[in-house]
């Protein structure tokens, strides 16, 4: 199995090692962005493995004061709720972190209007979008069979109910306009979806992200194929 031409695949032996390697890549990109245009804009997805990545990032040379963090997606739930991506993100960053965090307004009464407001706060081009991959092929809150997959003229949209909650999410076209995309994929249950992603299968939601250079950091369990492209 070989990866798409727009993807480089970095395979690490464990989940922790993959998260650390992804953190190192982010720190290098951040310093380059600050040197180039004075700011680093990063959109982060939720999940437990990204928290390992953020913890590792905290130990690296990272220009936090020049970094603005946006959310890739968020569950419609109260502030501080354990299912909110923001809750895990803030805990992983720690109270002393100097990054600016622009949270999705999922507590707004008019969620459709809130999507438009968040879209207005996004930069014209994000330096880096971090994505995860579900066993069902979803990424962000772009889930199989949802109408949000068909959204082409909006940068931020609402999904239907998925695992019990509606979500606010960056759309596939908005993600695809980033300067770069970083995937962090770990665990054997993700193996079929990862193979589909690397093969360029647009039948899965994750396969709708096309355009920018993409890096896939994964562990050996997720890849499961020693003949795959490695770097």
N, C-alpha and C positions, 0 to 999 in steps of 0.2 A: 504494500500500500504506500502510495506517495501523496504528499500534500499538494494542494492547489499552489499555483505559481505565486499568488499574492500572500502566501502564508509561510512563515518559518515555524518549525516545531522544535521546542526545547523539552526534552524528556528527562525527568529527574526520578530518582529511585523511590521517593516517598512524597506524601502530601506536603509535609513541612518543607522539604527541600524545594518543591515546585513553588510554594508560596514565597520562599526566600528569594529564589531566582527571579520571580516576577517582581518582587520589591526592588531588587538591584536594578532591573531594567527600568522601572518607573523612576528611580532616583537619577539615573543617567539621562533619561528623557527630560526630566524636570530641570536639571541644571542646564541642559542644552536649550530648552525653551526660554528660560530666564535670560540666558546669554544672548539669545536671538531677538526676543521681543519683550523682555522684561517681566513676563508673567507665565505661569504654568496653570492651565485649566485641565482639570481631571474629573471625569464622570465615573462614579463608583457604583457597582452593583452590590447587593447585600449577600449574606451567607456567612457560614462559619469559616470556610477556608480563606475568604478575603480578609477576615479579621486576623488570621495568622499573617497574611501578607502585610497588613497595616502595622502589626506589631513589629515585624521585621523591618519595615520601612522606617519606623521610629528610631532604629539603631543606626541608620545610614545618614550620609551627608545629603540632606534633603532641604531645599529652600522653602520651608513651610510658610514663611512670612510673605512670599511671593506666589503662593499657591492658592487657587480657588477650587474648591471641591463642589461638584454638582452631583445630584442623584440620578442614576439611570432609571430607577423605578422605585415605587413605594406602595405599600398597602394602605388602603383607606381605613385608618384606625387612629385612635387618640394618641396624642403625644405621650411618649414614655411607655407605650404599649410594647411588650416584649416581642411582638411580631413585626414591629416597625423596623425597617432597614436603618432608619436614622438612629434608633436606640443603640444598635450594635456598632454603628459607625462612630458615634460620639464616644462610646465606651472604649473602642479600640484606639481612637486618636488620643484620648486622655484630656483632662481639663486644661493642661498647660499648652496644648498645641496651638500654634499661631496661624494655622491655615484658616481661610474664610470658608465656611460651609453654607451653601445656599440650598436650603431644604425645600422639598416639594410641598406645596400647600394643600395637603390632603385633608385638612380639617375645615376647609372652606365650605360654606353653604352651597355655593354654586361651583361645583367641581369642573364643569366644562369651561367656565370662565377662568378658573384657576389654572387650567392647562395652558390657556393662552397667555396668562400672566407669567407663568414659569418659562414658557418659550421665549418671551421677551427678555428674560433675564439671562438667557444663554448667550455665550459669545457666538459670533458668526461661524467660527470653526473651533471646536474643542481640540486641544492638543492631543488628548488621549482618552479613550473610552475603555473602561475595564468591563468585561462581560464574563458571566458564568454560563454554564450549559446544563440544562436539565436532562434527565434520562429520557424525557419525551421529546427532546429536541428544542425546548423553549429556551429563550434567552431574554434578558430584561423581563418585562411582563408581556412579551410577545409569545402567546401560547397557541398551541394547535387548535385550529377551528374557530378562533376568535375573530370578530370583525376588525379588531385593531390591526390585523395583518394587512388589511386592504387600505389602510390610511396612507395616503401619499402626499397630501397637501397640508399636513399639520406636523409640527415638530414634537408636540407632546399630546398624548391622547389617553383616554380611559379604556381599560379593558373591561370585559365582562367579569363575572365571578370566577375565580380560579382558586382552588383549595380553600373555598369559603369566604374569600374577600375579593372585592374589586381592586384594581390597581391603577395608578397613574404611571405612565411610562414614556420614555423617549421612543419615537417611532423608528422603524428600520431605515427610512431615508435620512433621518437626522443623525442616527449613529453612523451611517455610511458616509457622511460628510466630514467626519473627524479626520484629523491628520494621521492618526494611527489607532488601531484597536488591539487591545491585549486581552486574550482569553486565559482564564485560569480554570482548568478542568481536572478534577481528581476523583478517583474511586472507580472500581470495576463497573458499577451500575451505569456509568456514563459512557462505557465503551462503544455500544452501537451508535449512540448519538454523535460521539466524537468522530467515528469513522465516516458517518454521513457528512459531517461538517467538513472534514478534510477532503472528502471526495467532491465537494461543491454541490451537494444535494439541496436544491432550493425547495424541496418538498417539506423540509423542516423549517420552523421559524428562524432558527439560527442561521440557516443558509441564505436568508434574505439580506444579510449584512455583506455588502460587496463594495469595493472601491478602494478604500485606504489600505496601506500595508498592514498586515495582521500577524501578530505573534501568538502562538499557542503554547502556554506553559502547562504541562501535564505531568502526572506521575505514571509510573510503569503500569499500574493497575488499570488506569483509564485507557492507555494506549493499547496494551495487550498484543502488540505486533512488533517484534524486534526488527523487522525489515522496513519500518516506516522511516520517513525522512527525519533526520535529526540534525541539530546544529549545536 
